Amino acid sequence: MRVLICGGGVIGAACAYFLAERGIEAMVIERTGIANAASGKSGGFLALDWCDGSAAEPLARRSFALHAELADRIDDDWGYRRIDTIGVVASARRDVGFYRKLPAPGWLAEGAAVHARLGTAETTAQVAPAAFTGALMRAAIARGARLMMGTVTGVARDADGAVRGVMVDGQEVAGDAVVIAMGPWSVMASRWLPLPAVYGLKGHSLVFRYAPAPAPCALFVELETEAGTLASPEVFPRPDGTTYVCGLSSKAPLPVDPAAVAPDDDGSARLRAMTAQFAPDLGGADVLSAQACYRPVVEDGLPLIGAVPGVAGAYVATGHSVWGMLNGPATGEAIAALIADGESRAVDLSPFDPARLPALDAGEVQVVT
């Protein structure tokens, strides 16, 4: 059996890894490069219980456990570590000392207040997302998977409508099953398959040359800016001596080519200015990377994971929003089980069935050329 996986982000790499572990031939087809979009530019934050109470709870808990298992199982380094996580309140306009419940790290602004411990080393962790995605892909290739560079332009189907392969740069590549895992670009597959709409939400991030001391922790900040607006920056120090900051979104149109994604004209400067308000030394540090990515979101907030209705051999795995890096392993494991066994036993996929939402009309697909 040969499975063609469209997309070289964390979801596609995880699907390839778990299929290869089962001895199933997997080929990842990627246009721009492994982890070239959100899988290389996200924060890499992992949480055991932050999806509790939602339909995604079993998926997140299973995936959090798999992250720890993979760190032991695969001989590679992607910066996996357990960390504490705190909530911070800061304002450029008023005193927020009322919110102070815990001591603040010394590298934060004097007026910043830690209001809660949001996670401990038992419940929160991190990875370097590009390194993790690359390691999964290398591990999949070591187990027999393949990587093909090219642009998927369609799905080939036989006379009965079942999948027989995909079109890559106009040429048919044969396969027994196809997995659509192209993040927000999965919307383009709605031209070929009956799939619900997937949208791209643009987010900006900065990577600073900065290593906070003492022991690093993840920060989720509620910030009142000098203009009186509210923002929610997220801060993730990494083991390599850098610190990642995100928290500025926009609704810019999704370009056809992932390589064309770039920060908004003022996005990086605004994010840096916000950072300096609650962490002056961090905001003044050298910026190693100013970047942007599009997170894939679905109308009801849940990912699409499962068989494409009415098309034998077609599957989809996308729409994870901010939790793609967290839920990548369990999604890959579940898709591999669904293809090989006809069902996923580790996680019930029924809440993520793409048939729960109406399919997008092919004429509604809009991306920027």
PyMOL commands that set and color helices and strands:
alter all, ss='L'
color gray80, all
select helices_A, chain A and resi 10-21+38-41+57-73+97-99+129-142+183-191+258-260+267-278+280-283+321-341+350-352+354-356+362-364
alter helices_A, ss='H'
color red, helices_A
select strands_A, chain A and resi 2-6+25-30+45-47+81-82+84-91+113-119+124-126+146-149+152-157+163-168+171-174+177-180+198-209+217-224+230-231+234-237+242-250+287-298+304-307+314-318
alter strands_A, ss='S'
color yellow, strands_A
deselect
rebuild
show_as cartoon
